[in-house]
Amino acid sequence: MRKLLQLPSSFLFTGTGGGVLHGSTCEAAVCVFAVARDKALKELGGWENITKLVVYASDQTHFTFQKAAKLVGIPSSNFRFIETSFSTGFSTSPEKLRIAIDDDMKSDLVPLFLCATVGTTPTGAIDPIMELNKVAMEFKLWLHIDAAYAGVRAFVLSSAIIWMEHGLANLMYHIQSDIAMAKCFEAFVRKDERFEMVVPRKFALVCFRLKPKVEDDDEAMN
Ligand SMILES: Cc1ncc(COP(=O)(O)O)c(C=O)c1O
């Protein structure tokens, strides 16, 4: 699979990589949290430090990561939701992340894990991976990129020729036709005065709502 996707050799078993295929994102999340936790606790000198470990994610991150962090013993109170907003397309702000990390370090906590997402479930938001990576490197955070939804599309379309060669044209066709259908549906929504788009369409995700009749209804419509 890794060769099919033309990943660098560092991702291969023959390089420094390796890995397993999981049945779901939830399973993968529990595993990565367990690895990150064990590595950190070894460095910190013991299990009693588990209450110091902090996880960062945006308020758009799939709930699976909160559950997984809890399952490996990280207290729920150590899960930080970085607030997102419409103005930034609901993506995670590296500046807000840095502020949250600084605050935690002042409280003698240990920043452990950052979950960034390419294609969030509610709005299809894309986090600024390169900028977030810089913050992660600076504070030695484990950076996990959740591409459970949009990742498949990116991989398949960006490696179109390889996928065709391997007879996976149907998968590509399926993804492209879903996106085409979403574009068509988006056009219907935009034409209909009863509805409005909440955020512009991303991939095959169309996020829309009833238009509020009066301004006060704005929250109710969400
Ligand atoms: C972005 C994202 N992350 C995680 C998940 C959870 O995936 P799974 O059901 O494979 O655990 C989903 C599912 O919709 C998702 O869209």
The ligand as a Tripos MOL2 file, in Angstrom:
@<TRIPOS>MOLECULE
LIG
   16    16     1     0     0
SMALL
NO_CHARGES

@<TRIPOS>ATOM
      1 C1        -12.5220   13.0250   10.2590 C.3       1 LIG1
      2 C2        -12.9750   11.7620   10.9230 C.ar      1 LIG1
      3 N1        -12.2170   11.2330   11.9140 N.ar      1 LIG1
      4 C3        -12.5860   10.0960   12.5490 C.ar      1 LIG1
      5 C4        -13.7310    9.4180   12.2130 C.ar      1 LIG1
      6 C5        -14.0830    8.1460   12.9280 C.3       1 LIG1
      7 O1        -13.8500    7.0990   12.0660 O.3       1 LIG1
      8 P1        -14.1360    5.5770   12.4460 P.3       1 LIG1
      9 O2        -15.6030    5.4010   12.3820 O.co2     1 LIG1
     10 O3        -13.3920    4.8200   11.3720 O.co2     1 LIG1
     11 O4        -13.5830    5.2850   13.8030 O.co2     1 LIG1
     12 C6        -14.5560    9.9250   11.1770 C.ar      1 LIG1
     13 C7        -15.7970    9.2590   10.8200 C.2       1 LIG1
     14 O5        -16.6790    9.8030   10.1950 O.2       1 LIG1
     15 C8        -14.1720   11.1240   10.5210 C.ar      1 LIG1
     16 O6        -14.9150   11.6850    9.5580 O.3       1 LIG1
@<TRIPOS>BOND
     1     1     2 1
     2     2     3 ar
     3     2    15 ar
     4     3     4 ar
     5     4     5 ar
     6     5     6 1
     7     5    12 ar
     8     6     7 1
     9     7     8 1
    10     8     9 2
    11     8    10 1
    12     8    11 1
    13    12    13 1
    14    12    15 ar
    15    13    14 2
    16    15    16 1
@<TRIPOS>SUBSTRUCTURE
     1 LIG1         1 GROUP 0 **** ****
